[in-house]
């Protein structure tokens, strides 16, 4: 699954993924644009396709490429057990 808005390196992703099967997800977020042309062999879906059931149809292993927000949506959809890897200055706990 790929979710790369126009300001990301979509051309690089297309080159790297080549002929692999790709499902491209367009998110309905007003600050993101998804107007760039995609390879004709890519499936294009909306956010409703980010469910455990639809992800299971993509194969035994699924690679998710895109924004942190998008990967978070996918991890949440599959109930992934995640933890914070680092603490930013705005998310530090009080001493």
C-alpha positions in Angstrom: 0.0 0.0 0.0 1.3 3.4 -0.9 0.0 6.8 0.2 2.2 9.6 -1.1 0.6 13.0 -1.6 1.9 15.2 -4.4 4.7 16.8 -2.3 6.3 13.4 -1.6 8.7 11.5 -3.9 6.1 9.6 -5.9 8.4 9.3 -9.0 11.0 7.6 -6.8 8.4 5.2 -5.4 7.1 4.3 -8.9 10.7 3.6 -10.0 11.5 1.5 -7.0 8.3 -0.5 -7.0 8.5 -1.2 -10.7 5.9 -3.9 -11.7 5.1 -5.0 -8.2 1.3 -4.9 -7.4 0.5 -1.7 -5.6 -2.6 -0.4 -4.0 -2.5 3.4 -3.8 -4.6 5.1 -1.1 -5.9 8.6 -1.5 -6.8 10.2 1.9 -9.6 12.9 1.9 -7.5 15.5 3.8 -7.8 19.1 2.7 -4.1 19.8 3.2 -3.0 16.9 1.0 -3.3 16.8 -2.8 -3.3 13.5 -4.8 -3.4 14.8 -8.4 -0.3 13.2 -9.9 -0.6 10.5 -12.5 -0.2 6.9 -11.3 0.9 3.8 -13.2 -2.0 2.2 -14.9 -1.4 -1.1 -13.2 -1.8 0.4 -9.7 -5.2 0.0 -7.9 -6.5 3.2 -6.4 -8.7 3.2 -3.3 -9.9 5.5 -0.6 -9.5 5.3 3.2 -12.4 2.8 3.5 -10.0 0.2 2.1 -7.9 0.3 5.2 -9.5 -2.5 7.1 -8.1 -5.8 8.4 -10.3 -7.6 5.9 -9.2 -5.7 2.9 -5.6 -5.7 3.9 -5.7 -9.5 4.3 -6.7 -9.8 0.6 -3.4 -8.1 -0.4 -1.3 -11.1 0.6 0.5 -12.7 3.5 2.9 -9.7 3.9 2.0 -6.1 3.1 4.4 -3.2 2.9 3.1 0.2 3.8 4.8 3.2 2.2 3.7 6.7 2.9 3.3 9.4 5.5 3.6 8.7 9.2 -0.1 9.5 9.5 -1.0 6.9 6.9 1.2 4.2 8.4 -0.4 5.0 11.7 -3.8 4.4 10.3 -2.8 1.1 8.9 -1.1 0.0 12.1 -4.2 1.0 14.1 -6.5 -0.9 11.6 -4.6 -4.2 12.2 -4.3 -3.7 15.9 -0.5 -3.6 15.9 1.1 -3.5 19.2 3.3 -0.4 19.0 5.3 1.7 21.4 6.9 5.1 21.2 10.4 5.0 19.9 11.5 8.5 21.0 10.2 11.4 23.1 10.0 14.9 21.6 10.2 18.1 23.6 6.4 18.6 23.3 5.6 15.0 24.5 7.8 14.7 27.5 6.2 13.5 30.7 6.5 15.9 33.7 9.3 14.9 36.2 
